[in-house]
Structure formats: C-alpha cells, structure tokens
C-alpha cells in the first residue's frame, strides 16, 4: 500500500526526473529505513539511481553504531552508501545556534556535498505526515506568518544550494503506516533515545501536546495538514500579486534594495511585509533574526512617512525612509560632507518649536506643524516637551526603531555603523525631555522609537537647512 501511495505522490508532484541520481538521507530510524527500503523496490520504475547518506552528528554514544548499521544494510541491499561525521556541539558553540539548528545545518551541508560529489540533482528526506503536523503546530506557537503555516513543501531548492532540490516524498504517509511497513518487511530500525527527550520542543509536541489535542479532535493531524494546504494556496496568490506588482519596480544592488515610495505606500500591508521579508532574505540569505515586532515597527514608521528614519533589523542591516524611496541596505561607512552640521563637544542649543533654530555654526533647524514642500522628517512630541540639540555624553543610550523598544549604547551603535571615531563627538543629537529622540547624520535621521504618538502628542515636521556663511 505504501509503495503505491509513494509512487503516486512522486509522479503527481513530479518529484524525481527520469534518469536522475537521488541522495537519500538515512539515519537508520524507522522513517528513513522505510524510505530506503521503499526506494530499493521502486528504483526500476522510477528510473533513478539512489545513494544513501548517513551522518554521525557526534551527539550520542550510539551514533557511530547507527552509521555501521546503515552501512551494513546498504551492503545487504546493494545500495551505494556515503558516511560522514560532524562536531555539532562545537558548531553550535561557535555559531550561537541551538543544538537542533546546528544539527540541521550540519546535516544539510553534508547531504549537499554528497549530492555534488555524485552529480545528484535531488536529496530525499523521510519527513512524514506526523512531522508535518508537528511543524505547523510549532510555527503556530511561534506566531509564524503564512510561510510557516504552510509547513513543509514536497520539494524546494536548498537555500544555500539552489542547484540541488530537496524532496519529501513521505509527507502524505503517517508514522504509524511507516512503522507497519517496517514490521511487514521485518525491518529492525535503530532507536534514537533523544526522541524521548521532552525538553526538545518537537518531542514535547509529539509525545505530549498532540496526544492531548487528539482527545479533542482525533483528526488533529489531518486538520493541521488541511490548514497547511489552505494557507499554501492563499500564499501562492499573494506571491503572484507580489511578483506582478512589486518586483518590477524594485532596484537591487549588492548591498541595497530600493522601492519607490509611491509604490511602497500604495501597497497592501501584506505586500509591504512580503517585500521587507524578501529583501532581508536576499541580502542576508535568512530571515531568522527578522521578528514580527521589527517588521511591524518598519511598517508603522514607513506609514508615518518620516523621511530619513532608520529601522534596524539584524546587525548592520537596516531600512531607511528616503524622500522618494524606501531602501533596505547594509549599513556602511558614512561619508560626512564638508558642510556637515557638526557641533562642538559640550555645545547645547535649545530648539524652538515651532520655529527656526539657528546654530552657532550657521545652519538652521526648522520645525513646523505644517507639512513643507521640501524633504522633511516627522517627530511626535509629548505636551510641553523640552527640546534641545547637544553632542553625546558618556553612557548615552537610545532605543532605535525596530529593536522592539530595547535600548542600545550610542557608542556601540557608532562602532557598528562605522561612524568615524574623530567625528562621533560632533554628531548632533536631538533631545526630547533629556532623552535621545534622533541622531542627526548626513542624508538621514535615526529616530527613537517614540516617534509613535500618544493621543495628546503633537506632530512636528523638521527641515534642516545649511545656510551660506
């Protein structure tokens, strides 16, 4: 029965081109052992060559024996086998990833290398229907967007190896069916004792949470799978709209992606969000550090139209609101123009609101409650706010938009964003009630998170003008 289902899925989803070479990820457990056996039975019909690949992650004392087991099975079934090893704990320590993420990265790096060494175009894993339900539930708990609620796809290019396709041909087959298949064919899979460790989220979902949910809905696995299918169809429509209405208007360079402001502002928030996510993924290769809160901060800031405002994403990746465009870019060394409005260390200048503030070095900060025709940026001020300009003080902190209200040392921000050391003490800071509201740098303004107003706050537009001396 499983063989017929598996063959139907492969043909329906067009997972394996004829005359291709396929790498099977085999750990020796129930799922992967059933996958390996099934492909030995279907290999002739599928017209493909199979290679088993097994990796010792270095996490369990019995892992070396698991590799020996897979090698022995492959010899018995006359299947080519490649083995490898990885120091996952060391990888996790060096990268800051948790063990699960580090193990996954090591595993896919190994599988990709095996595929390239043997000119294989596809890698197959043994993810099944129960894994799919656990994945979707895990993403629900994490507050994932539509991408996470879809669960795992039958096939996708590997993120770091787009020339290799990852396939999951068992996604419609349950764990119980795979266990029955192993019993039917007298297969003796290896037991991974870490699968019983409920300190790991996926194990806890499988062993504790899903059985509880099944008491309420015995079809919980099917329900979660249907949710994934529904979201996948809806998401495909949004992606189609995104490709038609957004992508033709963006400009991409090595370090920056820009979109005209008029296009961005006219987009539905779903497409604005998708552009941010897609841009960060293009520049970074991942969106792991792009939280829901940071995307929300970016959308809210963009809606305010505060020209020059910066929203920080991950490390030195940032979104900036320009006069005629929105850009997501890698922060780089800032080149200060010769007429830059530098301050002398220790200088403090009260700001007139509304009105013109003339600084000692002869530039003007104009504040108005009306929207001027010239490029401007916006700040919301609490009632009776005390507004002034000064340079930095030791220990200064501020809360950039996009950091979920968290404060950051101004010194560290200057270092991270490569502000020249000799100029850091001359950068003007806009202070509101003795708190840094904005950092005035050439071409842009980095605003504090409290640009978002309360009901009684006053909206002020700022224009900086360099006067002739």
C-alpha positions in Angstrom: 0.0 0.0 0.0 2.7 2.5 0.9 4.6 1.7 -2.3 1.6 2.6 -4.4 1.0 5.8 -2.4 4.6 6.8 -2.6 4.8 6.1 -6.4 1.6 8.1 -6.9 3.0 11.1 -4.9 6.3 11.1 -6.8 4.5 11.0 -10.1 1.8 13.5 -9.2 4.2 16.0 -7.7 6.9 15.3 -10.3 9.5 14.9 -7.6 12.1 12.9 -9.5 13.0 13.4 -13.1 13.8 10.2 -15.0 17.4 9.0 -15.2 18.4 11.2 -12.2 20.6 10.4 -9.2 19.0 10.7 -5.8 20.6 11.0 -2.4 18.6 9.5 0.5 19.2 10.8 4.0 19.3 7.7 6.2 19.8 7.7 9.9 18.7 4.1 10.5 15.5 5.0 12.3 12.0 3.8 11.4 11.2 6.6 8.9 14.4 6.7 6.9 14.8 2.9 6.9 11.3 2.6 5.4 12.2 5.3 2.9 15.4 3.5 1.9 13.7 0.1 1.6 10.8 1.6 -0.4 13.2 3.2 -2.9 15.0 -0.1 -3.5 11.6 -1.5 -4.5 10.7 1.4 -6.8 14.1 2.2 -8.2 13.5 0.4 -11.5 10.0 2.1 -12.0 11.4 5.5 -11.2 14.4 5.0 -13.4 16.7 6.7 -10.9 20.0 5.8 -9.1 20.0 6.0 -5.3 22.8 6.8 -2.9 22.3 6.5 0.9 24.0 9.2 3.0 24.3 8.8 6.8 25.9 11.3 9.2 27.2 10.9 12.7 26.3 14.2 14.5 28.6 13.4 17.4 25.7 13.9 19.9 25.2 10.3 21.1 27.5 7.4 22.1 25.4 5.1 19.9 25.6 7.3 16.8 28.7 5.5 15.5 26.8 2.2 15.7 23.9 3.7 13.8 26.3 4.6 10.9 27.7 1.0 10.9 24.1 -0.3 10.8 23.2 1.8 7.8 26.4 0.8 6.0 25.6 -2.9 6.6 22.0 -2.6 5.4 23.3 -0.8 2.3 25.7 -3.6 1.5 22.9 -6.2 2.0 20.6 -4.3 -0.3 23.4 -3.4 -2.8 22.9 0.4 -2.3 25.8 2.8 -2.5 26.4 4.5 0.9 28.4 7.6 1.9 29.0 8.3 5.6 30.3 11.3 7.4 30.7 12.9 10.8 30.2 16.4 12.3 31.0 18.1 15.6 27.6 19.6 16.1 28.2 20.8 19.7 31.3 22.7 18.5 29.3 24.2 15.6 26.5 25.3 18.0 29.0 26.9 20.3 30.8 28.8 17.6 27.7 29.9 15.8 25.4 30.6 18.7 22.8 28.3 17.3 20.9 25.8 19.5 21.8 22.1 19.0 18.8 21.3 16.8 19.6 24.2 14.4 23.3 23.3 14.4 22.5 19.6 13.7 20.2 20.6 10.9 22.8 22.8 9.3 25.5 20.2 9.6 23.2 17.6 8.1 22.2 19.6 5.0 25.8 20.7 4.4 26.8 17.0 4.4 23.9 16.0 2.2 24.6 18.8 -0.3 28.3 17.8 -0.5 27.3 14.2 -1.2 24.9 15.3 -3.9 27.5 17.4 -5.6 30.2 14.8 -5.3 28.0 12.2 -7.0 26.3 14.6 -9.5 22.9 14.1 -7.9 20.2 16.7 -8.5 17.9 15.7 -5.7 18.1 14.9 -1.9 15.2 13.0 -0.3 14.4 13.1 3.4 11.9 10.9 5.4 9.7 13.7 6.7 6.2 12.3 7.0 2.6 13.4 7.8 3.2 13.5 11.6 6.3 15.6 11.1 4.2 18.0 9.0 1.6 18.4 11.8 4.3 19.0 14.4 6.0 21.5 12.2 2.8 23.5 11.6 1.9 23.4 15.3 5.4 24.6 16.2 5.0 27.5 13.8 1.6 28.4 15.3 3.1 28.5 18.7 5.9 30.8 17.4 3.4 33.2 15.8 4.6 32.4 12.3 3.3 34.0 9.2 1.9 32.3 6.1 5.3 30.7 5.2 5.4 28.8 8.4 1.8 27.8 8.5 2.2 26.0 5.1 4.5 23.5 6.8 7.0 21.6 4.7 6.7 21.5 0.9 7.1 18.3 -1.2 10.0 19.9 -2.9 12.1 23.1 -2.7 15.6 24.2 -3.7 18.1 24.1 -0.8 18.5 27.7 0.4 22.3 27.6 0.2 22.5 25.3 -2.8 19.8 26.2 -5.3 21.1 23.7 -7.8 20.0 20.9 -5.6 16.4 20.1 -4.9 15.2 18.8 -1.6 12.2 16.4 -1.8 10.0 14.9 0.9 8.0 12.1 -0.7 6.6 10.7 2.5 4.6 13.8 3.6 1.2 12.2 3.0 2.2 9.0 4.9 1.8 8.7 8.7 4.3 7.5 11.2 2.0 4.6 12.1 2.0 3.5 8.4 5.8 3.6 8.3 6.0 1.5 11.5 3.6 -1.0 10.0 5.7 -1.1 6.8 8.8 -1.9 8.8 7.0 -4.7 10.6 5.6 -6.1 7.3 9.1 -6.3 5.8 10.8 -7.4 9.0 13.0 -4.3 9.2 14.7 -3.7 12.6 15.3 0.1 12.8 17.7 1.7 15.2 16.2 3.6 18.2 17.3 7.2 18.9 16.8 7.7 22.6 16.9 11.5 22.2 13.5 11.3 20.5 12.0 10.7 24.0 13.6 13.9 25.4 10.6 16.2 26.0 13.0 19.1 26.8 13.1 19.4 23.0 10.1 21.3 21.7 9.3 18.9 18.8 9.5 15.9 21.0 7.1 17.5 23.6 4.6 18.3 20.8 4.8 14.7 19.5 4.7 12.9 22.9 2.5 15.3 25.0 0.7 18.1 23.2 -0.6 16.4 20.1 -2.0 13.4 22.0 -3.9 15.9 24.2 -5.2 17.7 21.2 -6.2 14.4 19.7 -8.6 13.8 22.7 -10.4 16.9 21.5 -10.1 16.3 17.7 -9.0 12.7 16.8 -8.2 14.1 13.3 -5.9 16.8 14.5 -3.0 15.7 12.2 -5.4 15.9 9.2 -6.7 19.2 10.4 -3.3 20.8 10.6 -2.4 19.3 7.2 -5.5 20.9 5.7 -4.5 24.2 7.3 -1.2 24.0 5.6 -2.8 23.2 2.3 -5.2 26.1 2.6 -2.5 28.6 3.5 -0.3 27.3 0.7 -2.9 28.1 -1.9 -3.7 31.6 -0.5 0.0 32.3 -0.2 0.6 31.4 -3.8 -1.9 34.0 -4.8 -0.2 36.7 -2.7 3.1 35.7 -4.1 1.7 36.1 -7.6 0.5 39.6 -6.8 3.9 40.4 -5.3 5.8 39.3 -8.4 3.4 41.3 -10.7 3.0 44.5 -8.7 6.2 44.9 -6.7 9.2 43.1 -8.2 9.2 45.1 -11.5 9.6 48.4 -9.6 12.5 47.5 -7.2 16.2 48.2 -7.8 18.7 45.7 -6.5 22.4 46.1 -5.9 24.9 44.1 -3.9 24.2 45.9 -0.6 20.8 47.6 -1.1 17.3 47.0 -2.4 15.1 50.1 -3.0 11.4 50.5 -3.9 9.9 53.9 -4.9 8.0 55.5 -2.0 4.8 55.9 -4.1 4.8 52.2 -4.9 5.5 51.1 -1.3 2.9 53.4 0.2 0.2 52.2 -2.2 0.8 48.5 -1.4 -1.5 46.4 0.8 0.3 45.8 4.1 0.6 42.1 3.2 2.7 43.0 0.1 4.7 45.6 2.1 5.5 42.9 4.7 6.4 40.4 1.9 8.8 43.0 0.3 10.6 43.5 3.6 11.0 39.8 4.2 12.1 39.0 0.6 14.6 41.9 0.7 16.1 40.8 4.0 16.4 37.2 2.8 18.0 38.4 -0.5 20.7 40.4 1.4 21.2 38.1 4.4 20.3 34.7 3.0 18.0 34.1 6.0 15.2 35.9 8.0 16.0 34.2 11.3 16.6 37.5 13.0 13.7 39.3 11.4 11.0 39.3 14.1 7.3 40.1 13.8 7.9 43.2 16.0 10.6 44.6 13.8 8.5 44.2 10.7 5.7 45.9 12.5 8.0 48.8 13.5 9.2 49.2 10.0 5.6 49.3 8.6 4.5 51.8 11.2 7.5 54.0 10.6 7.0 53.9 6.8 3.3 54.8 7.3 4.4 58.0 9.2 6.5 59.0 6.2 9.3 60.3 8.4 12.0 60.9 5.8 15.4 59.8 6.9 14.2 57.5 9.7 16.2 54.3 10.1 14.8 50.9 11.3 17.4 48.4 12.3 16.9 44.8 11.5 19.8 42.4 12.1 23.4 43.5 12.9 24.1 46.3 10.3 21.1 45.6 8.1 18.6 48.5 8.2 15.6 50.0 6.5 15.7 53.7 5.7 12.8 56.0 4.6 14.2 58.3 1.8 12.4 61.2 0.2 11.5 59.3 -2.9 12.1 55.6 -2.0 12.2 53.0 0.7 15.5 51.1 1.0 16.7 48.0 2.8 20.5 48.1 2.9 23.7 47.1 4.6 24.9 50.0 6.7 28.3 51.2 5.6 30.8 53.8 6.5 29.1 57.2 6.3 31.0 59.9 4.3 30.4 63.2 6.0 30.1 66.2 3.6 32.4 69.2 4.2 29.4 71.4 5.2 28.0 68.8 7.6 26.2 70.4 10.6 28.9 69.4 13.2 28.6 70.5 16.8 31.4 71.4 19.2 31.8 69.0 22.1 29.6 70.1 25.0 27.5 72.5 23.0 23.8 72.6 23.9 21.2 74.6 21.8 17.6 74.9 22.8 15.2 74.1 19.9 12.3 76.4 19.1 9.1 74.5 18.4 7.6 75.6 16.1 10.1 78.0 14.5 13.7 78.3 13.3 16.7 77.4 15.5 20.0 78.9 14.2 23.0 77.1 15.5 26.4 78.6 16.2 27.9 77.0 13.1 25.2 78.7 11.0 22.7 76.0 10.0 19.0 76.1 10.6 16.7 73.5 12.1 13.2 74.5 11.1 10.2 73.0 12.9 6.7 73.4 11.8 3.3 71.8 12.3 2.6 72.2 8.6 4.0 69.8 6.0 6.6 71.7 4.0 7.3 71.1 0.3 10.9 70.3 1.0 12.1 66.9 2.3 11.4 66.6 5.9 11.1 64.1 8.7 8.5 63.8 11.5 8.6 63.5 15.2 5.7 63.4 17.7 6.3 65.4 20.9 4.6 65.0 24.2 2.9 68.1 25.7 5.3 70.8 26.9 8.3 68.9 25.7 11.8 70.3 26.3 13.6 70.0 23.0 17.4 70.7 22.5 20.4 69.8 20.5 23.7 68.5 22.0 26.5 66.1 21.4 27.0 62.8 23.0 27.7 62.2 26.7 29.5 59.2 28.2 27.0 56.3 28.8 24.3 57.7 26.3 21.7 55.1 25.3 18.8 55.2 22.9 16.1 52.9 21.5 16.2 52.7 17.7 13.1 51.9 15.9 13.0 48.2 15.0 14.6 47.0 18.3 11.3 46.4 20.0 11.8 49.2 22.4 15.2 47.9 23.6 17.9 50.4 24.4 21.4 50.3 22.9 24.5 52.2 23.9 25.2 55.0 21.5 28.9 54.2 21.5 28.2 50.7 20.3 25.9 51.9 17.6 28.5 54.3 16.3 31.0 51.5 16.2 28.7 49.0 14.5 27.7 51.6 11.8 31.3 52.7 11.2 30.9 56.3 12.1 34.4 57.7 12.0 35.8 58.0 15.6 37.1 61.5 15.1 33.5 62.7 14.2 31.5 60.9 16.9 31.8 63.7 19.4 30.5 66.2 16.8 27.3 64.4 15.8 24.2 66.5 16.8 21.6 64.7 19.0 18.1 65.9 19.2 17.0 65.6 22.8 13.3 65.5 24.0 12.9 65.7 27.7 16.6 64.7 28.2 16.2 61.5 26.1 17.7 61.0 22.7 15.0 61.3 20.1 17.1 61.4 17.0 20.7 61.2 15.7 21.3 63.8 13.0 23.6 62.4 10.4 24.2 63.3 6.8 21.3 62.4 4.5 19.2 60.7 7.1 17.9 60.8 10.7 17.9 57.9 13.1 14.8 58.3 15.2 13.9 57.0 18.6 11.0 54.5 18.8 8.8 57.1 20.5 8.1 58.7 17.1 4.9 56.8 17.5 2.4 59.2 19.1 0.0 59.1 22.1 -3.3 60.7 21.6 -2.3 64.1 23.1 1.2 64.3 21.4 1.9 66.9 18.7 3.2 66.2 15.3 6.2 68.3 14.3 7.9 68.3 10.9 11.7 69.0 10.8 13.7 70.5 8.0 17.5 71.0 8.2 18.9 73.8 6.1 22.6 74.6 5.6 22.9 78.4 5.3 25.6 80.1 3.3 28.3 81.5 5.6 
